[in-house]
Amino acid sequence: MNREDFIKKIEKERTAYTKSHREYSEQKEVCDSLECDSKAVKRLDKENKKLEKVRSQYENDKKQYSRAIFEFLSVEKPNLVIRASGETVSWEERFGSEYDSLTIDQIRALIPLVEGGGGRYRVVFE
């Protein structure tokens, strides 16, 4: 897969991730705002079921987005700067070459590499 195709794939996955993240946040607000009177209990149950469905979609989209980021960056192999220390490390040293071998913390660190927002690392292409 060439660089342009990777970028298209990442954009597609980012769009799905962003949409499901927004839906999940909105549904969570609905559930959190319901008060517990007799009518609300039934509605809360219904809204919580909907929340679980939306959360599941969000988690799936987040996984697909992080996988697309990994696939792109594992080909590019950029250097990473550890924000806390300023130390530069290689892609291989921090993430290796197999997505399925990543820890939860490594997977969580992938989206901020593209989205920013103060993740653990900053990407440096040479």
SEPA-453138 format. One line per 3 residues: number of its first residue (from 1); their letters; for each residue x, y, z of N, C-alpha, C. Coordinates in Angstrom, 2 decimals. Layout:
NUM	A	X,Y,Z,X,Y,Z,X,Y,Z | ...
***
This chain:
1	MNR	0.85,-1.17,0.00,0.00,0.00,0.00,0.90,1.24,0.00 | 0.65,2.17,-0.91,1.50,3.35,-0.97,1.06,4.40,0.05 | 1.86,5.43,0.20,1.63,6.47,1.21,0.26,7.14,1.03
4	EDF	-0.12,7.43,-0.21,-1.40,8.08,-0.47,-2.57,7.19,-0.03 | -2.47,5.91,-0.30,-3.51,4.98,0.11,-3.60,4.88,1.64 | -2.43,4.88,2.30,-2.42,4.86,3.76,-3.12,6.10,4.30
7	IKK	-2.82,7.25,3.74,-3.41,8.49,4.22,-4.92,8.47,4.03 | -5.40,7.97,2.90,-6.84,7.84,2.66,-7.47,6.91,3.69 | -6.80,5.80,3.98,-7.32,4.84,4.95,-7.39,5.48,6.34
10	IEK	-6.35,6.19,6.72,-6.34,6.85,8.03,-7.46,7.88,8.11 | -7.66,8.65,7.06,-8.74,9.64,7.06,-10.11,8.98,7.19 | -10.30,7.86,6.51,-11.57,7.13,6.59,-11.80,6.64,8.02
13	ERT	-10.78,6.05,8.61,-10.90,5.54,9.97,-11.07,6.68,10.97 | -10.40,7.80,10.74,-10.53,8.97,11.63,-11.95,9.50,11.60 | -12.56,9.56,10.42,-13.92,10.05,10.29,-14.88,9.15,11.08
16	AYT	-14.74,7.84,10.94,-15.60,6.91,11.68,-15.37,7.04,13.18 | -14.11,7.14,13.59,-13.77,7.28,15.01,-14.35,8.56,15.58 | -14.19,9.67,14.88,-14.69,10.96,15.35,-16.21,10.93,15.50
19	KSH	-16.89,10.36,14.52,-18.35,10.28,14.56,-18.82,9.44,15.75 | -18.24,8.26,15.93,-18.69,7.41,17.02,-18.30,7.99,18.38 | -17.18,8.69,18.47,-16.80,9.34,19.72,-17.83,10.40,20.09
22	REY	-18.25,11.19,19.12,-19.27,12.23,19.37,-20.59,11.59,19.81 | -21.02,10.53,19.11,-22.27,9.86,19.46,-22.20,9.26,20.86 | -21.07,8.66,21.19,-20.90,8.08,22.51,-20.98,9.17,23.59
25	SEQ	-20.30,10.27,23.38,-20.32,11.37,24.36,-21.73,11.92,24.54 | -22.44,12.10,23.43,-23.81,12.61,23.51,-24.73,11.64,24.24 | -24.61,10.35,23.94,-25.46,9.36,24.60,-25.13,9.26,26.08
28	KEV	-23.87,9.36,26.43,-23.48,9.31,27.83,-24.08,10.48,28.59 | -24.11,11.67,27.98,-24.73,12.83,28.61,-26.22,12.59,28.86 | -26.92,11.99,27.90,-28.34,11.68,28.07,-28.53,10.77,29.28
31	CDS	-27.75,9.71,29.35,-27.88,8.77,30.47,-27.55,9.43,31.80 | -26.52,10.24,31.83,-26.11,10.90,33.06,-27.12,11.93,33.54 | -27.90,12.49,32.61,-28.82,13.56,32.97,-30.18,13.07,33.47
34	LEC	-30.50,11.80,33.26,-31.80,11.28,33.68,-31.89,11.16,35.20 | -33.00,11.61,35.73,-33.24,11.45,37.16,-34.03,10.18,37.38 | -33.92,9.61,38.55,-34.50,8.30,38.80,-35.89,8.36,39.42
37	DSK	-36.89,8.77,38.65,-38.27,8.56,39.07,-38.77,7.32,38.34 | -40.00,6.92,38.55,-40.47,5.65,37.98,-40.44,5.62,36.46 | -40.79,6.70,35.80,-40.75,6.74,34.34,-39.31,6.76,33.84
40	AVK	-38.47,7.47,34.56,-37.07,7.60,34.14,-36.33,6.28,34.22 | -36.72,5.40,35.15,-36.03,4.12,35.29,-36.14,3.31,33.99 | -37.33,3.26,33.41,-37.51,2.54,32.15,-36.73,3.22,31.03
43	RLD	-36.79,4.55,30.98,-36.06,5.28,29.94,-34.56,5.11,30.13 | -34.12,5.16,31.38,-32.70,5.00,31.66,-32.21,3.63,31.19 | -33.01,2.59,31.43,-32.65,1.25,30.96,-32.51,1.25,29.44
46	KEN	-33.46,1.84,28.77,-33.43,1.92,27.30,-32.21,2.72,26.83 | -31.97,3.86,27.45,-30.84,4.71,27.06,-29.51,4.04,27.36 | -29.45,3.29,28.46,-28.20,2.58,28.78,-27.91,1.48,27.77
49	KKL	-28.96,0.81,27.28,-28.76,-0.19,26.23,-28.24,0.48,24.95 | -28.81,1.64,24.65,-28.35,2.39,23.48,-26.91,2.84,23.69 | -26.59,3.29,24.90,-25.23,3.72,25.22,-24.25,2.57,25.01
52	EKV	-24.60,1.38,25.45,-23.71,0.24,25.29,-23.46,-0.07,23.81 | -24.50,0.04,23.01,-24.35,-0.20,21.57,-23.44,0.86,20.94 | -23.65,2.12,21.30,-22.83,3.21,20.76,-21.39,3.09,21.26
55	RSQ	-21.22,2.72,22.54,-19.87,2.55,23.10,-19.13,1.44,22.38 | -19.82,0.36,22.09,-19.21,-0.75,21.38,-18.73,-0.32,19.99 | -19.56,0.45,19.29,-19.18,0.96,17.97,-17.98,1.90,18.09
58	YEN	-18.01,2.76,19.10,-16.91,3.70,19.34,-15.60,2.93,19.59 | -15.65,1.93,20.45,-14.44,1.14,20.75,-13.92,0.45,19.49 | -14.81,-0.08,18.68,-14.41,-0.73,17.44,-13.76,0.28,16.48
61	DKK	-14.40,1.46,16.34,-13.84,2.49,15.45,-12.49,2.98,15.96 | -12.35,3.11,17.28,-11.08,3.54,17.86,-9.98,2.51,17.56 | -10.33,1.24,17.66,-9.36,0.17,17.37,-8.95,0.20,15.90
64	QYS	-9.91,0.36,15.01,-9.62,0.41,13.57,-8.75,1.62,13.23 | -9.06,2.76,13.84,-8.29,3.98,13.61,-6.86,3.81,14.11 | -6.70,3.25,15.31,-5.34,3.07,15.84,-4.57,2.05,15.00
67	RAI	-5.25,1.04,14.48,-4.59,0.06,13.61,-4.12,0.72,12.31 | -4.96,1.58,11.73,-4.58,2.28,10.49,-3.38,3.19,10.74 | -3.37,3.87,11.88,-2.22,4.73,12.23,-0.97,3.87,12.36
70	FEF	-1.09,2.75,13.07,0.05,1.86,13.25,0.58,1.37,11.90 | -0.33,0.92,11.04,0.10,0.38,9.75,0.85,1.43,8.94 | 0.38,2.66,8.97,1.05,3.74,8.24,2.42,4.05,8.85
73	LSV	2.44,4.27,10.16,3.69,4.66,10.80,4.71,3.52,10.87 | 4.25,2.29,10.89,5.22,1.18,10.92,5.94,1.04,9.59 | 5.36,1.58,8.52,6.05,1.62,7.22,6.98,2.82,7.17
76	EKP	6.49,3.97,7.65,7.29,5.20,7.64,8.44,5.17,8.64 | 8.23,4.48,9.76,9.23,4.36,10.83,9.82,5.71,11.26 | 8.96,6.61,11.73,9.48,7.90,12.20,10.19,7.74,13.54
79	NLV	10.97,8.73,13.90,11.49,8.79,15.25,10.41,9.38,16.13 | 10.49,9.10,17.43,9.52,9.61,18.39,10.28,10.38,19.46 | 9.75,11.52,19.83,10.32,12.28,20.93,9.43,12.07,22.14
82	IRA	10.02,11.62,23.23,9.27,11.45,24.47,9.06,12.85,25.04 | 7.81,13.27,25.14,7.52,14.64,25.55,8.06,14.97,26.94 | 7.99,14.04,27.86,8.41,14.31,29.24,9.91,14.55,29.37
85	SGE	10.71,13.83,28.56,12.16,13.91,28.73,12.88,14.57,27.55 | 12.21,14.63,26.40,12.87,15.16,25.20,13.75,14.15,24.50 | 13.83,12.94,25.04,14.64,11.88,24.45,14.01,11.42,23.13
88	TVS	14.85,11.15,22.14,14.39,10.62,20.86,14.61,9.12,20.83 | 13.55,8.39,20.43,13.63,6.93,20.33,13.08,6.52,18.97 | 13.43,5.32,18.55,12.97,4.84,17.25,11.56,4.26,17.36
91	WEE	10.88,4.23,16.22,9.55,3.62,16.14,9.62,2.16,16.60 | 10.60,1.43,16.08,10.75,0.01,16.40,10.93,-0.21,17.90 | 11.70,0.67,18.52,11.98,0.53,19.95,10.69,0.65,20.78
94	RFG	9.79,1.53,20.40,8.57,1.77,21.17,7.37,0.94,20.73 | 7.26,0.67,19.43,6.05,0.01,18.93,6.28,-1.29,18.19 | 7.49,-1.57,17.76,7.77,-2.81,17.05,7.14,-2.83,15.66
97	SEY	6.80,-4.03,15.19,6.28,-4.14,13.83,4.96,-4.90,13.73 | 4.42,-5.36,14.86,3.17,-6.13,14.85,2.13,-5.46,15.75 | 1.03,-5.02,15.16,-0.04,-4.37,15.93,-0.58,-5.31,17.01
100	DSL	-0.79,-6.56,16.67,-1.37,-7.51,17.61,-0.47,-7.80,18.82 | 0.78,-7.38,18.76,1.69,-7.58,19.89,1.74,-6.38,20.83 | 1.04,-5.31,20.48,1.07,-4.10,21.29,0.32,-4.27,22.61
103	TID	0.80,-3.57,23.63,0.09,-3.52,24.90,-1.04,-2.50,24.79 | -1.93,-2.50,25.75,-3.02,-1.52,25.79,-2.44,-0.10,25.82 | -1.42,0.13,26.61,-0.80,1.46,26.70,-0.22,1.90,25.36
106	QIR	0.40,0.98,24.64,0.94,1.32,23.32,-0.18,1.66,22.35 | -1.26,0.89,22.38,-2.39,1.17,21.49,-2.99,2.54,21.82 | -3.13,2.84,23.10,-3.68,4.14,23.52,-2.79,5.30,23.09
109	ALI	-1.51,5.06,22.92,-0.58,6.12,22.53,-0.62,6.43,21.04 | -1.25,5.58,20.23,-1.23,5.76,18.77,-2.07,6.95,18.29 | -3.31,7.07,18.74,-4.18,8.14,18.25,-3.61,9.52,18.56
112	PLV	-3.10,9.78,19.76,-2.50,11.09,20.01,-1.30,11.42,19.11 | -0.65,10.40,18.52,0.44,10.68,17.59,-0.06,11.47,16.39 | -1.30,11.23,16.00,-1.88,11.91,14.84,-2.74,13.08,15.27
115	EGG	-3.51,12.90,16.34,-4.46,13.92,16.78,-3.82,15.00,17.64 | -2.64,14.74,18.17,-2.03,15.70,19.08,-2.67,15.56,20.45 | -2.84,16.65,21.12,-3.52,16.61,22.42,-2.64,16.16,23.57
118	GGR	-1.34,16.30,23.43,-0.47,16.03,24.57,-0.20,14.58,24.86 | -0.14,13.75,23.84,0.20,12.35,24.05,1.62,12.20,24.56 | 2.00,10.98,24.82,3.32,10.67,25.36,4.46,11.01,24.41
121	YRV	4.18,10.87,23.09,5.23,11.03,22.09,4.85,12.09,21.07 | 5.87,12.61,20.44,5.71,13.49,19.29,6.44,12.82,18.13 | 5.78,12.76,16.97,6.36,12.11,15.78,7.31,13.06,15.07
124	VFE	8.48,12.52,14.67,9.46,13.31,13.92,9.84,12.52,12.67 | 9.42,13.05,11.52,9.80,12.42,10.25,11.11,13.05,9.79 | 12.02,12.21,9.35,13.33,12.74,8.90,13.39,12.76,7.41
***
